[in-house]
């Protein structure tokens, strides 16, 4: 008994210590600094050599073309990204080509720091600490893309916007709209907010004004129709290797089904899959995505009508459902797409840890599987390795599960709201506040 009591006491002491660390403002700041110091050390050889990793060589090429050759992507020629992406692409080149990776790193560190500062209200909002710790863990797990893609800037913008959207909807809408003009995905958050937020008019009008301003500035710079070229530049793409929609054709290629293959798309510098029946999926992937968005939007409208007091929760689950649909029903499947989903889960965890534990766990597993596939086992995957394809398949299946959770949560709110409203208002035991 004595030993058992001692063991229980020691276990309780460890739990108390862990809670103390996780609830410590100093520990949070120290971990943030240490995390980015590790990133800096890992990237230092590349920075010293004046080189760049990931997508940054391409970004740097576009930036130098603009600053030195006066040929601006999205203005003088079509571009795969919305016009707002010029800001994070060109800004790191202000000191020239050699320090591009270093300046990029400084900017993303600042963006991550601001997002955590706003999320935790400068460390004063203790209820947001679990979300902050979770976000830093995701940054570490997904660091191969979190450090080297445009999502390094859109993700922190969305986190800040979700924190501010109730108290300062106009500012939140500005941030979300600008983020959507860097990468399209934050438009899903705007759509969810316009459907369920009590400040939807402010959000919608602000988003429209900011968008008109951005498009107007591009047109004045001489972009013409190029300002919207990002909407059509990827129409010619096939089924990218890692897309959930590509799964059947990946396994056809692994099983050597006649006509199925994994091949290099040299024009877009990406790996794609092909095989029997792929033409239908390539031509209809966008249609499937639109149908999914319309269905989710309809469910959100219904749920909000049934439970108008749950608008904050519906905004988050609606944003997650819409954004996950962007990933699941996309013929492109880049690993950085997981950074579309993580910021919304951060907002959910800050809003209600208990409700969001399941999607947070799913998202953590998805992040690990994503990094296992890319970059760790990407070459075996390209070669058709069944083990690598299995990990990718599990990741893609979990994305579908995550989408299912978000849609079910919308339906659950709508279905249970009338029953809750019908309950007597005077109760001997008060309902817990979510």
N, C-alpha and C positions, 0 to 999 in steps of 0.2 A: 504493500500500500504506500509505504514511504517513497519507494522508487517511482511508483505511478504518479504520486502527488508531485514529486520533483519534476518528472517529465512534463506533466501538464502545466506546472508553473513555468518551466523553461519555454514551453511552446507558447504560452500566453505572453511571456515576456518578449519573445521574438515577434509575435504579432503586433504587440504594442509598439515595439521599436520600428517595425516596418511601417505601421500606420503613421508614426511620428515622422519618418523620413519622407513618405509619400505626401504628407500634409505640410511639409516644410517649404517655405518660400525659398530659402537659401538652397535647399537641395534641388529644387526645380531649376533655379538659375544656374547653379553649378553644373547640373547635368546638361542643360542647353549649351553652355559654353564648352564643356568637355566634348559633347557630341560633334559640334562644329569644328572644334580643334582637331578631332580625329579625321573629319572630312578634309580639313585643310592639309594635314600631314599626308594623307593618302594621295591628294592631288598635287602636292608640292613638286614632285619631280616633273610632272607635266607643265606646271606653271613656270618653273625655272627654265625649262626648255623652250618656253614660248609656244607650246603646242596647245591642243584642246582635245577633249574626249567627247564621245557620244554624238549628239546632234550639233554640238557647238562648232565644229569645223564648218559645217554648212551654214549655220547662223552667222559665223564670222565672215564667211565668203559673201553672203548677202549684205552684211553691214558694210564691208569694205567696198563692195560694188556701189553702194549708195553714197558713202562718204567720199570716196576717191574717184569713182568712175561716173558718179551722178546718174546711176541707173537704179531706180528704186523699185524693188519688188512690190507688186500690188498697185503701183502707180504707173510706171512705165511699161509694165508687162503683167500678165496674169500671175497669181500667186496662190499657193495651196493654203495659206493661212489668212484669216481676216486681217484687215489693214492695221488694227491696233497692235498686232504682234510686232510691228516695226519698232515699237518703243523698247521692249525688252531685248530685241534682237540687235538693234543699233546702239543702244546706250552703252553696253560694255565695250564698244569699240572706240569710245571717246579718247582713250589714251593710246590708240593704235592696235595693231594686230597681236603683238607679243603678249601683252597683259590681259587679253580678252578673257581667258579662263579665270584669272584672278579677280578681275572686276565683276564678272558674272557671279563668282562665289560671294563676294562682299555684298552684292545686291540681294542675292537670295537669302543670305544670313540675316540681313536687315529685315527682309520680308517675313521670314520665319519668326524672328524676334518680336516684331510688331504684332503678328498674329497671336502669339502666345501671351503677350502683354495685354492685348485687348480681350482675349478669351478669359483670362484670369483677373481682369481689372487691375492690372499691376500687382498681382499676387494677393489681392484682397478677397477675391471670389473663390473661397476654398472649395465650393461645390464643383467648380470647373477643373480642379486639379486632376482628377482621373482622366478627363478628356485631354488635358495637356500632356500628361505622361503617355497616354495612348498615342497621341499624335507624334510625339518624339520617337516612340518605338516604331511607328509606321515609317517615319522618315529614314530611320536606320535600316529597316528591312528593305525598303524600296529605294535605297540610296543610289543604286546604279542608274535609275531613271529620275529620281527626285532631285538629283544634283545637275542633271544634264539635259533637261527638257523644259519646254515652255511652261509646263505644269508647275515648275518651281515658283512661278509667280501667280498663276491663276488660283492655285490651291489656297495660299494664305489670304488672297483677296476674298475668296468665298467664305473662309472661316470668319474673317472680320465682319463681312456683310451679314452673316447669319447671327452673329452676336448683337449687331446694331439694328437689325431689321425691325424690331418692335418699337424701340425708343427713337430711332433716327431713320425712318424708312427711306427718306429721300437720299441720304448719304449711302445707305446700304444699296439702294438701286443704282446709284452712280457706280459704285464698286463692282456690282454684279454685271452691269452693262459693259463697263470697260473690260472686265474679265472675259465676257462673251465675245468681245471684239478682238481678243487675243486668241482664245480657243472657244469654239461654239458652245461647249457643254454647259457653262453656267446659265445659258438660256433656260435650261430645265428648272433651275432654282427660281428664276424670274417667273416662269409660267406657273409654278406651284404657288408662289406668293400672290400672283395676280388672281388666282382662283380662290384662295382661302384666307388671305390676310385681311384684317379689318382696315388696313391702310392701302388696299389694292390700287385705289385711284392714284394716290401719290406715287406708288411704285411704278405703275404703268406709264403715267405721264412723264415721270423723270427718265425712265428707260427710253421712251420715245424721243424725248428732247436730246438726251445724250447721243443716241444713235444718229439722229438727224445732224447733230453737230459733227460727229466723227465722219459721217458720209459726206457732209458738206465740205469739211476741210480737205478730204481726199479729192473731191471733185474740183475744188479750187486749185489743188496741186496738179491737176491734169490727169487724174486716174481714169476718168470716163467709166466704161463698164468694168474695168479691171477691179474696181472696188468691191464688186460682188463675185469675182472670179473664183473665190474659194468655194462657192456653192457648187461649181461644176468641174473643178480641176481634178477631182478624184473619181469622176464618173466612170473613167475607163479602167479603174482598178478591178482586179479579180478578187478571189477569196484569199485574204492574207492568212498565213500559216496559223497564227495564234487566235484567230477569231472563233468564238463559239460556233458560229454558223459553218465554219470550215471543218468541224470535227469529223463528219462522215467521210469527206474527201481525203482528209489526212490519213484516216485508217484505211481507206481504199488504196492510197499510195503505199502505205506500209505493207499491206497484204498483196501488193503487186497486181491489183485489178487492172485489166487492160484499159489503157487510156488515162489512168490516174497517175499523177506525178507531183512532186514538190519541185518547184522551179524558181529561178531568180528573175524577178522583173527588173531588168537593168535600168529602165527609164526612171523608175521610182525608188530604186535601190532597196527592194524589199523581197521577201520570200513569199510565194503564193502557192496555192494548191489547185489542182484541176482534176477533172474526172467526169465520168458519166453523170449527166443531170446538173452539172455546175452552172450551165448557162441560165437556167431558170432562177437559181438562187442569186446569181450576180445581178440579174435584171430586176428581181423583186425584193431584194433585201431592204431597200429604202421604203418600199410599200409596206412591208411587214413592220418596220420601225414606226412609220406614220400611224398604222392601225394600233400598235401598242400604245403610242402616245395619246391617241384619241380615246382609247378605252380607259387608260389611267386618268386622263383629265376628266372624263365622264364620272368615274368613280369618286374623284376628289370633289366634284361639284355636288354629287349626291351626299357624300359624307359630311361636307360642310353644311349642307342644308339640314341634315339630321342633328349635327353636333357643332353649332357655330361657336360654342365656347372652347372647342378643342382646336382652334385654328393654328396655334403655335405648333402643336404636335403634328397636325395634318400637313402643315407647310413642310416640315422636315421629312416625314415619311413619303409625302408626295414628291418632293425633290429627289429623294433616294430612288423611288420607283421609276421616275422619268429618266433620271440619269443612268440607272442600271439598264433600262430599256435601250438607251443610246449605245450601251456597250454590248448587250446580249444580241441585239438585232442589227449589228454593224458588220459589214463584210471586212472591215479593217479591225485588227485586234492588237494594237500596240500595247506593250506592258505599262506605259505611262497612263493608260486609261484607268488603272486602279487608283490613280491620284485624282480622278474625277469623283470617285465614290467616298474616299476617306474623309475629305473635309466635311461632308454632310453627316457622316457618322460622328465626327468630332462635335458638330453642333448638336446632334442628338444626345450624345453622352453628357454634354454640358447642360442639356435641358432636362434629362431624366435618366440617370445611370441604370436603374433597374430595367426600364423598358428597352434600353438600347444595348444591354449586355450581349444578347444573342447576335445581332448584326455586327457588333464590334468584334466578337469572337470569330464569326464567319469571315469578316474582312481581314482580320489578322492572318488567318489560315490562307486566304486568297493571296495576300501580300507575300507570304512565305513561298507559296507554290509559284507565284509569278517570278520571283527572283531565282528560284531553283531552275525554272525554265530559261529565263533570260536574266543574266548572261551565263549562268553556270553550266547549263546543259543545252545551250542553244545549238551548238554544232552537232551534237548527237541527234537532236530533234530534226535538224535539217537533213541528216542522213537517214531519217526514218527509224530511229531507235524506239522500240515499243515502250520502254520504261519512261523515257522523257515524254512521250506522247500520253502515257497514262497520267503522269503528274499534271500535264496541261489539261487533260480531260477532266480530272478531278477539279482543277481550278475553274474550268468553264462550267461544270455542273454546279459548283458552289455559287457562281454568279447567278445562275438560274434560281437557286434556292434563295439567295439574297433578294432577288426580284420578287419571288413568291412571298417572302416575309413582308416586304414593303406593301405589296398589293393586299395581302391578307390583313395587314394592320389597318389599312384604309377601310376595308370592308368591315372589320371588327368594330371600328369606331362608329361607323354608320349603323350597324345592326344593334349594337348595345346601347346607343344613345337614347332611343325612345324608352327602353326598359328602365334605364337609370333615371330619366326625367319623370317617369311615372311613380317612382318610389316616394314614400312619405318624406317630407323635408325635416320632420322632427324625429331623431333617432337617438336611442340610448348610447350607441357607439358611433362616433363620427366616422365618415368615410375617409380613408387615407388620401392625402393630397399627393398627386403624382409628381 
